[in-house]
Amino acid sequence: MSATNDKIKGNWNELKGKAKKQYGHLTDDDMTYTEGKEDELLGKLQKALGKTKDEITSWIDSL
């Protein structure tokens, strides 16, 4: 399991708040996380932000 997945699992509510503050156009649907479906979340964020998976994981790691 990657450090990004660990960070998502452990701190998602905090990360979600920071993400919505930085990217106000993200919807609750974009930010919905179900345990075990980290890749699905990353895919939704990729689509919403127009970034690559690597850019999304780097961004999450920086939060």
C-alpha positions as CSV (number, residue, x, y, z in Angstrom):
1,M,0.0,0.0,0.0
2,S,1.3,3.4,-0.9
3,A,1.9,6.3,1.5
4,T,-0.8,8.2,-0.4
5,N,-3.4,5.5,0.4
6,D,-2.3,5.5,4.0
7,K,-2.8,9.2,4.2
8,I,-6.2,9.0,2.6
9,K,-7.3,6.3,5.0
10,G,-6.0,8.0,8.1
11,N,-6.8,11.6,7.6
12,W,-9.5,11.8,4.8
13,N,-11.8,14.3,6.6
14,E,-8.9,16.7,7.2
15,L,-7.6,16.3,3.7
16,K,-11.0,16.8,2.2
17,G,-11.4,20.2,3.9
18,K,-8.0,21.3,2.7
19,A,-8.7,20.1,-0.8
20,K,-12.1,21.9,-0.9
21,K,-10.4,25.1,0.3
22,Q,-7.8,24.9,-2.4
23,Y,-10.2,23.7,-5.2
24,G,-13.6,25.2,-4.3
25,H,-15.2,23.7,-7.4
26,L,-14.8,20.1,-6.1
27,T,-18.2,18.6,-5.2
28,D,-19.1,16.2,-2.4
29,D,-19.3,13.5,-5.1
30,D,-15.8,14.2,-6.2
31,M,-14.6,13.9,-2.6
32,T,-16.5,10.8,-1.6
33,Y,-14.1,8.2,-0.2
34,T,-15.0,4.5,0.4
35,E,-12.4,2.5,2.3
36,G,-10.6,0.2,-0.1
37,K,-11.4,2.3,-3.1
38,E,-8.6,4.8,-3.1
39,D,-8.0,4.3,-6.8
40,E,-11.6,5.2,-7.5
41,L,-11.2,8.4,-5.5
42,L,-8.0,9.3,-7.4
43,G,-9.8,8.7,-10.7
44,K,-12.6,11.1,-9.7
45,L,-10.1,13.7,-8.6
46,Q,-8.2,13.3,-11.8
47,K,-11.3,13.9,-13.8
48,A,-12.5,16.9,-11.7
49,L,-9.1,18.6,-11.7
50,G,-7.8,17.6,-15.1
51,K,-4.5,16.3,-13.6
52,T,-2.6,13.0,-14.0
53,K,-2.6,10.4,-11.3
54,D,0.9,11.3,-10.3
55,E,0.0,14.9,-10.0
56,I,-3.0,14.0,-7.8
57,T,-0.9,11.7,-5.5
58,S,1.8,14.3,-5.2
59,W,-0.8,16.9,-4.3
60,I,-2.4,14.7,-1.7
61,D,1.0,13.9,-0.2
62,S,1.7,17.6,0.1
63,L,-1.5,18.4,2.0
